[in-house]
Amino acid sequence: MTKANSVDETEQSASVVSEENILSSERFWFALDRQLIGFGLRLILFLPGISFLTYFGALAFSSQSPEWWNRIEPTLNMSFAMALTSLTFVILFGYILTQTLHRHRVNLSIHNFKQEVELLNEQNLSVQSLHGYESLADYLNGVKSRHFLSLFFSVLSLLLIGIIFYVGIASLNGRILLLLSFSMVLLSLGQHIPTRSRPFNMDERTGLLDAYTPPIHPSTLETVFSDLVKTHMDPLLRSVYEIYSKEIESNIRKQIEPHFAREKLLMTLYRHSKGLDLQTMRSELLEVLTPKGLEYVENHPTFSMEEWLTIIDHIEGSCPAFFRMIGRIEEDIGAGRSPTTDEIVFEVDMENVVHERANLFTLIHNLSDAPRTIVLRVQSPDFRPHDLAMTYRLNPGERRWWSDSSLPVASEGDDDVLGLMSGLLRDGTVAWQSMLPERFGEATVSVRLEEQSGDLIIGRQINVRVRSKYLQRIRNSAALSSTLFGILGISLGIFIKISDILGNLGV
């Protein structure tokens, strides 16, 4: 029995060492990729760009070398066009090398992703059942396939260049091979460029955030910050966050409601990302957490302070309207301004510039002592849905989450901006609607708060501009152009060769 246990322990330790080696390998290749290959110097784009010059130069001087080259040609025993072809060969070899390294790093990331999924499954955390896993896994596999095709086309391009050394650049076949090689490079770029829009890695715990696109989100946020965080987290992070949340709830001070504690925790972390000093952040967290809970937050292996700052920054970039909305409410609370009406807090915001879809956020809170039923109506001729109406029953809050006098951002107790904002988000109603634009240009959205009878309580009109993402449009255009010109070049080369054959046959 002891011998069997020792064998199991040896196998487990070997498995751990293997996983650590894979992870350290990805760390090395990811650092190299980030500094030189995929980003930083961007050799994977720079090298084929330089090769275009040598391709055109070799084709332009394929029949005759420039006069100044006549003094060098006897020494090298090579025409100017063949010299440029040789340089192209070297550049393409470097391009293939960078592609191989980049593809190796991507494959390591995908391998580590699958290993992490299996590890979580062993801990009875089924990541595959989480919403959004299939789309993320499909995207990662799609990127892997595109990198394979990109490398395949670049290798074909290099082989065609190699044949030119035997055929000669001055012949028609040599020029056709040069054209086909150039077309293969274009096809290679057409496969690689789309993979740059959503990069990913497993070296960083937040390395999947940019690659993950939330398929759906709740229309009414119950626990606002927590729902936002879980919506934007990739399935791996989300599964760990569920355990993290349960551990936090076990370390909440007595008589503190768990939802309020969780919202204040996330609100405080958000304020810390905006400049709240570390000491004040700790004192605010100790109002809802035990010392053990604070230690757990500060020393968590996955959700460290640095990772939280990255996550919050990612969410803020995806939903700027929400943070702009709560920022205005915080300013009103801090300055002691009166709410929108005496009985209802109403605030709404939406992106100024809309890409693909618009995120419309609305916060409603009943300040009175009696429940109210209201209708939130969203109307726009430029977005779908054109007319949306939602009925909400607003229960009175446990306390009046507002102040008629100015308050500090953070102080002892909940009578500060952080405390009131956390309570307002907990007891208030936050609606999150995705509006799909129907055209580019100027657009308007009307948001109305009505009684059930249809009487208007308060309304807002928002003017936005709808346009495509500039960088994404450039990438899509470049990928499409590269693919089309690559296919056109191959077709032209085949057409020229067939015409030559038919001409020699006298047809």
C-alpha positions as CSV (number, residue, x, y, z in Angstrom):
1,M,0.0,0.0,0.0
2,T,2.9,2.3,0.9
3,K,4.6,1.4,-2.4
4,A,1.5,2.2,-4.4
5,N,1.1,5.5,-2.6
6,S,4.8,6.4,-3.4
7,V,4.2,5.6,-7.1
8,D,1.1,7.8,-7.2
9,E,3.0,10.7,-5.5
10,T,5.9,10.3,-8.0
11,E,3.5,10.4,-10.9
12,Q,1.7,13.5,-9.5
13,S,5.0,15.3,-8.9
14,A,6.2,14.5,-12.4
15,S,2.9,15.8,-13.7
16,V,3.3,19.0,-11.7
17,V,6.9,19.4,-12.9
18,S,5.7,18.9,-16.5
19,E,3.0,21.5,-16.2
20,E,5.4,24.0,-14.6
21,N,7.9,23.4,-17.4
22,I,5.1,24.1,-20.0
23,L,4.1,27.2,-18.1
24,S,7.6,28.5,-17.8
25,S,8.1,27.8,-21.5
26,E,5.1,29.8,-22.4
27,R,6.3,32.6,-20.2
28,F,9.6,32.7,-22.1
29,W,8.0,32.5,-25.6
30,F,5.3,35.0,-24.7
31,A,7.9,37.5,-23.5
32,L,9.8,37.0,-26.8
33,D,6.6,37.2,-28.8
34,R,5.4,40.4,-27.0
35,Q,8.8,42.2,-27.4
36,L,9.9,41.2,-30.9
37,I,7.5,39.0,-32.9
38,G,3.8,39.7,-32.6
39,F,4.1,43.0,-30.8
40,G,6.9,45.4,-30.0
41,L,9.0,45.3,-33.1
42,R,6.3,43.3,-34.9
43,L,8.8,41.3,-37.0
44,I,5.9,39.1,-38.1
45,L,4.5,42.1,-40.1
46,F,7.8,44.0,-40.7
47,L,9.6,41.2,-42.6
48,P,6.9,40.5,-45.2
49,G,6.5,44.2,-45.6
50,I,10.2,44.5,-46.5
51,S,9.9,41.5,-48.8
52,F,7.4,43.4,-50.9
53,L,10.2,45.8,-51.9
54,T,12.5,43.1,-52.9
55,Y,9.8,41.2,-54.8
56,F,9.0,44.3,-56.9
57,G,12.7,45.1,-57.4
58,A,13.4,41.6,-58.6
59,L,10.5,41.7,-61.0
60,A,11.4,45.2,-62.3
61,F,15.1,44.3,-63.0
62,S,14.5,40.7,-64.1
63,S,15.5,41.4,-67.7
64,Q,18.4,43.8,-67.2
65,S,20.4,44.9,-64.2
66,P,21.1,48.6,-63.5
67,E,24.4,50.1,-64.8
68,W,26.0,50.5,-61.4
69,W,25.5,46.8,-60.7
70,N,27.7,45.8,-63.7
71,R,30.8,46.5,-61.5
72,I,29.6,44.2,-58.8
73,E,28.0,41.4,-60.9
74,P,31.4,39.8,-61.9
75,T,32.4,39.5,-58.2
76,L,29.1,38.0,-57.1
77,N,28.4,36.1,-60.3
78,M,24.8,37.1,-59.9
79,S,22.4,39.5,-61.6
80,F,20.7,42.3,-59.6
81,A,17.4,40.5,-59.9
82,M,18.8,37.3,-58.5
83,A,20.5,39.2,-55.7
84,L,17.2,40.6,-54.7
85,T,15.6,37.2,-55.1
86,S,18.3,35.8,-52.7
87,L,17.5,38.6,-50.3
88,T,13.9,37.8,-50.5
89,F,14.7,34.2,-49.7
90,V,16.5,35.2,-46.6
91,I,13.7,37.6,-45.5
92,L,11.1,34.8,-46.1
93,F,13.1,32.4,-44.1
94,G,13.1,34.9,-41.2
95,Y,9.4,35.4,-41.7
96,I,8.8,31.7,-41.4
97,L,11.0,31.5,-38.3
98,T,8.9,34.3,-36.6
99,Q,5.7,32.6,-37.7
100,T,6.9,29.3,-36.2
101,L,7.8,30.9,-32.9
102,H,4.5,32.8,-32.8
103,R,2.5,29.7,-33.6
104,H,4.5,27.7,-31.0
105,R,3.6,30.3,-28.4
106,V,-0.1,30.2,-29.4
107,N,-0.2,26.4,-29.3
108,L,1.4,26.5,-25.8
109,S,-1.3,29.0,-24.7
110,I,-4.1,26.7,-26.1
111,H,-2.5,23.7,-24.5
112,N,-2.3,25.4,-21.1
113,F,-5.9,26.5,-21.6
114,K,-7.0,22.9,-22.0
115,Q,-4.9,21.8,-19.1
116,E,-6.5,24.4,-16.9
117,V,-10.0,23.3,-17.9
118,E,-9.1,19.7,-17.0
119,L,-7.7,20.7,-13.7
120,L,-10.8,22.7,-12.8
121,N,-12.9,19.7,-13.9
122,E,-11.0,17.5,-11.5
123,Q,-12.0,20.0,-8.8
124,N,-15.7,19.5,-9.7
125,L,-15.8,22.9,-11.5
126,S,-17.2,22.2,-14.9
127,V,-16.0,25.1,-17.1
128,Q,-17.5,23.6,-20.2
129,S,-21.0,24.2,-18.8
130,L,-20.4,27.9,-18.3
131,H,-22.0,30.2,-20.8
132,G,-19.5,31.5,-23.3
133,Y,-17.1,28.6,-23.1
134,E,-17.9,27.1,-26.5
135,S,-17.5,30.4,-28.3
136,L,-14.1,31.0,-26.6
137,A,-12.9,27.4,-27.3
138,D,-14.1,27.8,-30.9
139,Y,-12.2,31.1,-31.3
140,L,-9.0,29.6,-29.9
141,N,-9.2,26.6,-32.3
142,G,-9.9,29.0,-35.2
143,V,-6.8,31.0,-34.4
144,K,-4.8,27.8,-34.3
145,S,-6.1,26.8,-37.8
146,R,-5.4,30.3,-39.2
147,H,-1.8,30.2,-38.0
148,F,-1.3,26.8,-39.6
149,L,-2.6,28.1,-42.9
150,S,-0.5,31.2,-42.6
151,L,2.7,29.1,-42.0
152,F,1.7,26.7,-44.8
153,F,1.4,29.5,-47.4
154,S,4.7,31.1,-46.3
155,V,6.5,27.8,-46.7
156,L,5.1,27.4,-50.2
157,S,6.3,30.9,-51.0
158,L,9.8,30.0,-49.9
159,L,9.8,26.8,-51.9
160,L,8.7,28.7,-55.0
161,I,11.6,31.2,-54.5
162,G,14.0,28.2,-54.2
163,I,12.9,26.9,-57.6
164,I,13.7,30.2,-59.2
165,F,17.5,29.6,-58.4
166,Y,17.3,26.6,-60.8
167,V,14.9,28.1,-63.4
168,G,16.4,31.6,-63.5
169,I,14.7,34.9,-62.9
170,A,15.1,36.2,-66.5
171,S,12.9,33.4,-67.9
172,L,9.1,33.6,-68.1
173,N,8.8,30.7,-65.7
174,G,11.0,32.5,-63.2
175,R,8.9,35.6,-63.3
176,I,5.7,33.5,-62.9
177,L,7.2,31.7,-59.9
178,L,8.1,35.1,-58.4
179,L,4.5,36.2,-58.9
180,L,3.2,33.0,-57.3
181,S,5.6,33.3,-54.4
182,F,4.5,36.9,-53.8
183,S,0.8,35.8,-53.9
184,M,1.5,33.2,-51.3
185,V,2.9,35.8,-49.0
186,L,-0.2,37.8,-49.4
187,L,-2.4,34.8,-48.6
188,S,-0.2,34.1,-45.5
189,L,-0.8,37.7,-44.3
190,G,-4.5,37.4,-45.1
191,Q,-4.7,34.5,-42.6
192,H,-2.5,36.1,-39.9
193,I,-3.9,39.6,-39.7
194,P,-7.4,38.7,-38.3
195,T,-5.8,36.9,-35.4
196,R,-4.3,40.2,-34.1
197,S,-7.6,41.8,-33.2
198,R,-8.2,39.6,-30.1
199,P,-4.8,38.4,-28.7
200,F,-4.7,35.9,-25.8
201,N,-2.2,34.1,-23.6
202,M,-2.2,31.9,-20.5
203,D,0.9,33.3,-18.9
204,E,-1.2,36.1,-17.4
205,R,-4.3,35.2,-15.4
206,T,-6.2,37.9,-17.3
207,G,-4.7,36.9,-20.7
208,L,-8.1,35.6,-22.0
209,L,-10.1,38.7,-21.4
210,D,-9.5,40.3,-24.8
211,A,-10.2,37.1,-26.6
212,Y,-13.5,36.5,-24.8
213,T,-16.6,38.2,-26.0
214,P,-19.6,38.0,-23.7
215,P,-22.5,36.4,-25.7
216,I,-25.3,37.7,-23.5
217,H,-25.7,39.7,-20.3
218,P,-28.5,40.3,-17.8
219,S,-30.9,43.0,-18.7
220,T,-31.5,43.9,-15.1
221,L,-28.5,43.8,-12.8
222,E,-29.3,42.4,-9.3
223,T,-25.8,42.8,-7.8
224,V,-24.5,45.4,-10.2
225,F,-20.7,45.2,-9.9
226,S,-20.7,41.5,-9.4
227,D,-22.9,40.9,-12.5
228,L,-20.6,43.2,-14.6
229,V,-17.5,41.4,-13.4
230,K,-19.0,37.9,-14.1
231,T,-20.3,39.0,-17.5
232,H,-16.9,40.1,-18.7
233,M,-14.8,37.4,-17.1
234,D,-13.7,34.5,-19.3
235,P,-15.0,31.1,-18.1
236,L,-11.7,30.1,-16.4
237,L,-11.6,33.3,-14.3
238,R,-15.4,33.1,-13.7
239,S,-15.1,29.6,-12.2
240,V,-12.4,30.8,-9.8
241,Y,-14.4,33.9,-9.0
242,E,-17.3,31.8,-7.7
243,I,-15.0,30.2,-5.2
244,Y,-13.5,33.6,-4.4
245,S,-17.0,35.1,-3.7
246,K,-18.0,32.2,-1.4
247,E,-14.8,32.6,0.6
248,I,-15.3,36.3,0.9
249,E,-18.9,35.8,2.2
250,S,-17.5,33.5,4.9
251,N,-15.3,36.4,6.1
252,I,-17.9,39.2,6.2
253,R,-18.5,40.9,9.5
254,K,-21.6,40.1,11.5
255,Q,-24.7,42.1,10.7
256,I,-23.3,43.1,7.3
257,E,-25.5,41.9,4.4
258,P,-23.4,39.7,1.9
259,H,-24.6,41.5,-1.2
260,F,-23.8,44.9,0.3
261,A,-20.3,43.7,1.3
262,R,-19.6,42.3,-2.1
263,E,-20.7,45.5,-3.9
264,K,-18.7,47.7,-1.5
265,L,-15.6,45.5,-2.0
266,L,-15.8,45.9,-5.8
267,M,-16.7,49.5,-5.5
268,T,-13.7,50.1,-3.3
269,L,-11.4,48.3,-5.7
270,Y,-12.7,50.4,-8.5
271,R,-12.1,53.6,-6.5
272,H,-8.6,52.3,-5.7
273,S,-8.0,52.0,-9.5
274,K,-9.0,55.6,-9.7
275,G,-6.5,56.8,-7.1
276,L,-7.9,55.9,-3.6
277,D,-4.8,55.3,-1.5
278,L,-4.0,51.8,-0.1
279,Q,-4.5,52.7,3.5
280,T,-8.0,54.2,3.0
281,M,-8.9,51.2,0.8
282,R,-8.0,48.8,3.6
283,S,-9.9,50.8,6.2
284,E,-13.0,50.8,3.9
285,L,-12.7,47.0,3.4
286,L,-12.3,46.4,7.1
287,E,-15.8,47.9,7.6
288,V,-17.3,44.9,5.9
289,L,-14.6,42.3,6.1
290,T,-12.8,40.6,9.0
291,P,-9.0,41.0,9.2
292,K,-8.8,37.4,7.8
293,G,-11.0,38.4,4.9
294,L,-8.8,41.5,4.1
295,E,-5.7,39.3,4.2
296,Y,-7.5,36.9,1.8
297,V,-8.3,39.7,-0.6
298,E,-4.8,41.1,-0.5
299,N,-3.0,37.8,-0.9
300,H,-5.2,35.8,-3.2
301,P,-3.1,33.9,-5.8
302,T,-5.4,34.7,-8.7
303,F,-7.2,37.9,-7.8
304,S,-4.3,40.0,-6.6
305,M,-4.6,43.8,-6.6
306,E,-2.8,44.0,-10.0
307,E,-5.2,41.5,-11.5
308,W,-8.2,43.4,-10.2
309,L,-6.8,46.6,-11.7
310,T,-6.5,44.8,-15.1
311,I,-10.0,43.4,-14.8
312,I,-11.6,46.7,-13.8
313,D,-9.8,48.5,-16.6
314,H,-11.0,45.9,-19.1
315,I,-14.6,46.3,-17.9
316,E,-14.4,50.1,-17.9
317,G,-13.2,49.9,-21.5
318,S,-16.1,47.7,-22.5
319,C,-18.8,49.6,-20.6
320,P,-17.6,53.3,-20.2
321,A,-21.2,54.5,-20.0
322,F,-21.8,52.6,-16.7
323,F,-18.7,54.1,-15.0
324,R,-19.5,57.6,-16.3
325,M,-23.0,57.3,-14.9
326,I,-22.0,56.2,-11.4
327,G,-19.2,58.9,-11.6
328,R,-21.9,61.6,-12.0
329,I,-23.9,60.2,-9.1
330,E,-20.9,60.1,-6.9
331,E,-20.2,63.7,-7.7
332,D,-23.8,64.6,-6.8
333,I,-23.7,62.7,-3.5
334,G,-20.3,64.1,-2.6
335,A,-21.4,67.7,-3.3
336,G,-24.7,67.3,-1.6
337,R,-26.8,68.0,-4.7
338,S,-30.5,67.1,-4.7
339,P,-31.5,64.0,-6.7
340,T,-33.3,64.1,-10.0
341,T,-36.7,64.3,-8.3
342,D,-37.7,64.3,-4.6
343,E,-38.8,60.7,-4.7
344,I,-36.8,59.0,-7.5
345,V,-33.1,58.9,-8.4
346,F,-32.9,58.6,-12.2
347,E,-29.7,58.5,-14.2
348,V,-28.9,57.2,-17.7
349,D,-25.9,57.0,-19.9
350,M,-24.7,55.5,-23.2
351,E,-21.5,55.5,-25.2
352,N,-20.8,58.7,-27.1
353,V,-19.3,56.7,-30.0
354,V,-21.0,53.4,-30.7
355,H,-19.2,50.4,-32.3
356,E,-21.2,47.3,-33.2
357,R,-23.6,47.7,-30.3
358,A,-24.5,50.4,-27.7
359,N,-24.6,49.7,-24.0
360,L,-27.4,51.7,-22.4
361,F,-27.3,51.8,-18.6
362,T,-30.1,53.2,-16.4
363,L,-30.2,53.5,-12.6
364,I,-33.5,54.0,-10.8
365,H,-34.0,54.2,-7.0
366,N,-37.1,54.8,-5.0
367,L,-36.3,57.4,-2.2
368,S,-39.9,57.4,-0.9
369,D,-41.3,55.2,1.9
370,A,-43.9,53.6,-0.4
371,P,-43.5,51.1,-3.3
372,R,-43.9,52.4,-6.8
373,T,-44.5,50.8,-10.2
374,I,-43.0,52.6,-13.1
375,V,-42.3,52.0,-16.8
376,L,-38.9,52.5,-18.4
377,R,-39.4,53.2,-22.1
378,V,-36.5,53.3,-24.6
379,Q,-37.3,54.6,-28.1
380,S,-35.0,55.2,-31.1
381,P,-35.4,55.2,-34.9
382,D,-31.7,54.4,-35.3
383,F,-31.3,51.4,-33.1
384,R,-33.0,48.0,-32.6
385,P,-35.3,47.5,-30.7
386,H,-37.0,50.7,-31.8
387,D,-39.4,50.8,-28.9
388,L,-38.7,49.0,-25.7
389,A,-40.8,49.2,-22.5
390,M,-40.0,47.5,-19.1
391,T,-42.1,47.7,-16.0
392,Y,-40.4,47.8,-12.6
393,R,-41.8,47.6,-9.1
394,L,-39.5,49.8,-7.0
395,N,-39.5,48.9,-3.3
396,P,-38.4,51.5,-0.8
397,G,-34.8,51.2,0.2
398,E,-33.7,50.1,3.7
399,R,-32.5,53.6,4.2
400,R,-32.2,56.8,2.2
401,W,-29.1,56.3,0.1
402,W,-28.6,60.0,-0.5
403,S,-27.3,63.0,1.4
404,D,-28.3,66.7,1.3
405,S,-24.8,67.7,2.5
406,S,-21.4,67.2,1.0
407,L,-19.6,64.0,2.0
408,P,-16.0,62.7,1.8
409,V,-15.1,59.9,-0.6
410,A,-14.2,57.6,2.2
411,S,-14.5,57.9,6.0
412,E,-15.4,55.7,9.0
413,G,-18.8,54.1,8.6
414,D,-21.2,54.2,5.6
415,D,-21.9,57.9,5.7
416,D,-19.5,58.6,2.8
417,V,-19.6,58.5,-1.0
418,L,-18.4,54.8,-1.1
419,G,-21.0,53.7,1.4
420,L,-23.9,55.5,-0.1
421,M,-23.0,54.5,-3.7
422,S,-22.7,50.8,-2.6
423,G,-26.1,51.0,-0.9
424,L,-27.6,52.8,-3.9
425,L,-26.4,50.1,-6.3
426,R,-27.7,47.4,-4.0
427,D,-31.2,48.8,-3.4
428,G,-31.6,50.5,-6.7
429,T,-32.5,49.0,-10.1
430,V,-29.9,49.1,-12.8
431,A,-31.0,48.2,-16.3
432,W,-28.5,47.2,-19.0
433,Q,-29.8,47.2,-22.6
434,S,-27.8,46.4,-25.8
435,M,-29.0,48.6,-28.7
436,L,-28.0,47.4,-32.2
437,P,-27.4,50.3,-34.6
438,E,-29.0,50.2,-38.1
439,R,-26.8,52.8,-39.8
440,F,-23.6,54.8,-39.4
441,G,-23.7,58.5,-38.5
442,E,-25.6,60.6,-35.9
443,A,-28.2,58.7,-33.9
444,T,-30.6,59.6,-31.0
445,V,-32.1,57.6,-28.2
446,S,-34.9,58.7,-26.0
447,V,-35.2,57.3,-22.5
448,R,-38.5,58.0,-20.6
449,L,-39.6,57.2,-17.0
450,E,-43.4,56.9,-17.0
451,E,-46.2,56.1,-14.7
452,Q,-48.3,53.0,-15.6
453,S,-50.9,55.4,-16.9
454,G,-48.4,56.8,-19.4
455,D,-47.7,60.1,-17.7
456,L,-44.1,61.2,-18.0
457,I,-42.1,61.4,-14.8
458,I,-38.8,62.4,-16.4
459,G,-37.1,61.9,-19.7
460,R,-33.7,62.1,-21.3
461,Q,-32.5,62.2,-24.9
462,I,-29.0,61.0,-25.9
463,N,-27.2,61.9,-29.1
464,V,-24.4,59.5,-30.2
465,R,-22.3,58.8,-33.2
466,V,-22.3,55.3,-34.8
467,R,-19.2,54.2,-36.6
468,S,-17.0,51.2,-37.1
469,K,-13.8,50.6,-35.1
470,Y,-11.0,52.2,-36.9
471,L,-8.3,49.6,-36.2
472,Q,-10.6,46.7,-36.7
473,R,-11.7,48.2,-40.1
474,I,-8.1,48.5,-41.1
475,R,-7.4,45.0,-40.1
476,N,-10.4,43.6,-41.9
477,S,-9.6,45.6,-45.0
478,A,-6.0,44.6,-45.0
479,A,-6.9,40.9,-44.5
480,L,-9.5,40.9,-47.3
481,S,-7.2,42.9,-49.6
482,S,-4.3,40.5,-49.0
483,T,-6.5,37.5,-49.7
484,L,-8.0,38.9,-52.8
485,F,-4.7,40.1,-54.3
486,G,-3.2,36.8,-53.4
487,I,-5.9,34.9,-55.3
488,L,-5.7,37.4,-58.2
489,G,-1.9,36.9,-58.4
490,I,-2.2,33.1,-58.5
491,S,-4.9,33.4,-61.2
492,L,-2.8,35.8,-63.2
493,G,0.3,33.5,-63.0
494,I,-1.8,30.5,-64.2
495,F,-3.3,32.6,-67.0
496,I,0.1,33.8,-68.2
497,K,1.5,30.2,-68.2
498,I,-1.6,28.8,-70.1
499,S,-1.4,31.6,-72.6
500,D,2.3,30.8,-73.1
501,I,1.6,27.1,-73.6
502,L,-1.2,27.8,-76.1
503,G,1.0,30.3,-78.0
504,N,3.8,27.7,-78.4
505,L,1.3,25.2,-79.7
506,G,0.1,27.7,-82.2
507,V,-3.4,27.6,-81.0
